Amino acid sequence: MKYLVWAAAFIAGLAAYMTKKAFENNLIHHDIQLKDMPLERPVRVLFISDLHRRKIPLRWAQSLPEADIVFIGGDMTEKGVPWSFVEHNARILSQLAPCYFVYGNNDEEVDKTRLTNILEAYGITVLENKAVLYRNAYSEGIWIAGIGDITYRKDNVDATLRPTEGGPVILLSHDPRVVNKLNPSVHGPVNLILSGHTHGGQVRIFGKGPYEKGGLFPIQSGHHLISNGYGTSFLPIRLGADPEVHFISIT
C-alpha cells in the first residue's frame, strides 16, 4: 500500500512541476551576425510564438528589453480560447514595438477573419505570403517576409520571396519545415528564419520527444531559430522543453 502512496505522491509532484514549468516566463538572448546587413547599430528583435492559451503578464512584458521589432510566429490562439485573451496579448505586444505576425495551424482552425481584425486593430502587420521592407534610422532596409501556414497548404514561397531580391531577408514561418522549401538559386538567400510550431516536443522523457528541442541552427545563407514556444497544446504541462521568448540582437 505504501508503494501506491509513494507512486501517487510522485505522480502528483511531477504533474505540479510540469504545470509550473509550462507557465514560466523565460527570455532567451541571442546575438546573431548576418551577412551583408547594412546596420549602423544592432536591430533588436523580440520573437514570440505559440501563445495558444497563455496570457502574457503585463508586468513581465514591461520588464523586457527595448525592441525595434516584435515578431509573432503564429498560433496566437486555438479553438476554445476566449477572444479576450487574444486582445490582451495583441495589446501588450503592440505596445512594445511595431509587430509582424504570421498564421499558424491553430490560427487556421478559428474564426480567422475575427483574429485578423483584432490584430490589425492593434496595428499588427499580418504577413501571409508577402514581404515588406523595414527601415529605421539605423538600417537601409531589411525585408521582412511572412509565409502562410504549411500544415494547411497556405504557403507560397515564390510569392513571399519574389519582392526581396537584392536585400537582406528575415523570414517568419510558423512551421520550421519551410527550410526544406527554400532554394537559394531560385529564391535568393534568406538570412534568418524564425519558426515555432514544435514546442520543442513540449514533454521530453529522457531527452526524447515527438519533436526536436528548439535552438539556433545554421542554414546555407544564415541562421534558423526554432523556438520551443510560449504556450502549450492539449495540456498546460512541459518537461525538458521550457517555454521561450527570444530577444535577438542582429548585427
C-alpha positions, 0 to 999 in steps of 0.5 A, a space after each residue: 500500500 505504501 508503494 501506491 502512496 509513494 507512486 501517487 505522491 510522485 505522480 502528483 509532484 511531477 504533474 505540479 512541476 510540469 504545470 509550473 514549468 509550462 507557465 514560466 516566463 523565460 527570455 532567451 538572448 541571442 546575438 546573431 551576425 548576418 551577412 551583408 546587413 547594412 546596420 549602423 547599430 544592432 536591430 533588436 528583435 523580440 520573437 514570440 510564438 505559440 501563445 495558444 492559451 497563455 496570457 502574457 503578464 503585463 508586468 513581465 512584458 514591461 520588464 523586457 528589453 527595448 525592441 525595434 521589432 516584435 515578431 509573432 510566429 503564429 498560433 496566437 490562439 486555438 479553438 476554445 480560447 476566449 477572444 479576450 485573451 487574444 486582445 490582451 496579448 495583441 495589446 501588450 505586444 503592440 505596445 512594445 514595438 511595431 509587430 509582424 505576425 504570421 498564421 499558424 495551424 491553430 490560427 487556421 482552425 478559428 474564426 480567422 477573419 475575427 483574429 485578423 481584425 483584432 490584430 490589425 486593430 492593434 496595428 499588427 502587420 499580418 504577413 501571409 505570403 508577402 514581404 515588406 521592407 523595414 527601415 529605421 534610422 539605423 538600417 537601409 532596409 531589411 525585408 521582412 517576409 511572412 509565409 502562410 501556414 504549411 500544415 494547411 497548404 497556405 504557403 507560397 514561397 515564390 510569392 513571399 520571396 519574389 519582392 526581396 531580391 537584392 536585400 537582406 531577408 528575415 523570414 517568419 514561418 510558423 512551421 520550421 519545415 519551410 527550410 526544406 522549401 527554400 532554394 537559394 538559386 531560385 529564391 535568393 538567400 534568406 538570412 534568418 528564419 524564425 519558426 515555432 510550431 514544435 514546442 520543442 516536443 513540449 514533454 521530453 522523457 529522457 531527452 526524447 520527444 515527438 519533436 526536436 528541442 528548439 535552438 539556433 541552427 545554421 542554414 546555407 545563407 544564415 541562421 534558423 531559430 526554432 523556438 520551443 514556444 510560449 504556450 502549450 497544446 492539449 495540456 498546460 504541462 512541459 518537461 525538458 522543453 521550457 517555454 521561450 521568448 527570444 530577444 535577438 540582437 542582429 548585427 
